[in-house]
Amino acid sequence: VDQFRKFKKPALDYVGPIPYSSLQGLFDGLYPKGLQWYWKADFIKDLSDASIKVNLTHAAKLPTTHSTVHLYPINGTAQAKKNSDTAFSYRDSNWAMVIVGVDPDPSKKDLLATWAREYWEAIHPFSSGGAYVNFMMEEGQERIKASYRDNYEKLRKIKTKYDPDNFFRVNQNIH
């Protein structure tokens, strides 16, 4: 990173240690409360030329200025463990992708969802099969199972043991 800093001063430079509370609030000004949101996500093994073309095609159709696509790298230490070592089972992927339709206007709800779904349907054939569950909306139990792969059954047994009444059931529930 220092090589890039020496080459030219970046407009924004968030590389380095940061308090967790600061990290959690980085987008607060850009994304205030009350916005309409629709998310779709996938883990991606590689960014092939064909997948880049799909990304460029659909990213060019952003439905609103608040909408976005993020590709987060998964590498280094994350790939040092085996998929079976923890609940996270996509250590063999290189990217976590999230497609996010966002706008303050409730009348754009369908526009946001349609764009995100069409984008996801086009890029999903290039995916590893599951997604980071915090980037998912209510997509059904099969999608949750796909996101934990072979670790799902172990997680289900742990959940049954420690939460037999399914008290913790919000979001992407394991049951």
N, C-alpha and C positions, 0 to 999 in steps of 0.2 A: 504494500500500500504506500509506503514511503516513496517509492520510485514515482508513483503517480502524483503524489503531493509535490515532489521536487520538480516534476515536469511542468505542472500548471496548478495553481491554487484552485481546488474544487469549489463550486458554488455552494454545495452542501457537503459536510464531512461528518458523518455519524459513525465512523469506524473507531472503535476503542471502547474502553469500559464505560458503562452507563448504569446508573441505579435502576433497578427493576421498575420502580414507580414512574420514573421518567420515560422508560421504554413504553410502558403501558399507555401513556398519554400523548405519544408523539403525533398521533393522527387526530386528536381531539378537535383542533381548530379546523381541519379539513373536513371532518365527518362529525358534525354536531348531532346531538340527540334529535330524534324525530324523523330521520331519513328512512326511506323505503329501501329494503335490501333484498337481493336474491343472489344466493351463492351456489356454485357448482365447483367441484374440485376433483383432482386426480393426482396420483403419483406417476411420474414420467421417468422411464429408464434413460432414454437418450433424446436429444433434440436433433432428429434427422432433418435433412433438407425438406422432405415432404411434410413433416410436422411443423417446421418453421413456416412453410407456405400457408398451412391451415391457420396458424396463429396470426400471421400478418393479415390474412383475408378477414378473419373475424374481429381482430383488434381494430381494424379500420372501420368497423361498423359499430363502434362504441355508441350505445344509445343515448348517453348523457355524459356531461363533463365529469361527473362524480364517479362514473363507472370505471373499472380497472381490471387488469390482469396482473397477477404476481407469479413469478417463478422463484421459488426459494431453493437454493442449492442444498442438497443432502450429500455430504461427503466428509472427508477427514475422519474425525473421531466417531461420527455417527455410523460410519461403515466399518469401524474396527471390531464391532461385536457381531454375533450371528443374529439372524432374524428371530430365532427362538429364545434369545437371551432376555428379552423384555417384551412388553405388549406391542411395541413398535416393530412391525414386521416387514417394512419396505426399505431396509438398509441397502438393498441391492438396486434401488432406484437412485437417480441422481438429482431429481427435481420434485418438489411439491408445488403443484400448480393450483391456483384458485382464480376463478372467473367471478367477478362481482359486479352485478348491476345495481346501481345506487342512484337515488334522486329524492329530493324533498317532496315532489308532487305525487300524492297517492294515485292520481289518474294514470301514472306511468307504470304502475305495478305490473301489468301484463307485458308491456314493452320490455321491461327489465328482465322478467322471467323468460320470455321468448328468446331474447338475445343470448342470455346465459345458457339456456338449454340447447339452442342450436349450435352455439360455439362448442359446448361440452360434447354434444353428439358427434361433431366433426373431429374433435381432437381425441376423444376417448379411444378410438382404435389404436392410438399410439401410446396408450397408458399402460401401466403395470397392473391395473385392475382395481385397485382400491384408492382411498384418499385419506388425507389427514382429517380425522373426524371433526375437529373444531372448525373446519372449513366447509362442513356439509350442512344442508338443511334436512328436513325430514324426507329421507329417500328410501326408507324401508329397511327391514331387518337383513335382507340379502346383501344390500350395499354395505351395511355395518359389518357383516361377516366377512365380506370381501376386503374390507379395510384392515381387519386384524388377521386375515388368512388363517394359517394353521394355529395361531395363538388364541383364536376366538373360544374354542372349547375350554381351554385352561382358564381363560378369563371368566367364562360363564360359570364354571365350577367355583371359582373364588367368589364371584358375585353371589351365587346361591348360598354359599356358606356364611358370608359376612353381611349379606343384605337379603335374607330370605323373603322379606315382605316387599322387596323392590322399592324401598323408600327413595333411593337415588335413581330416578327413572326419567329425568328430564334430558333432552337432547338425544344423542345417539346411544340409546340404552342397550346394554348387554343383558339379555334375559334368556 
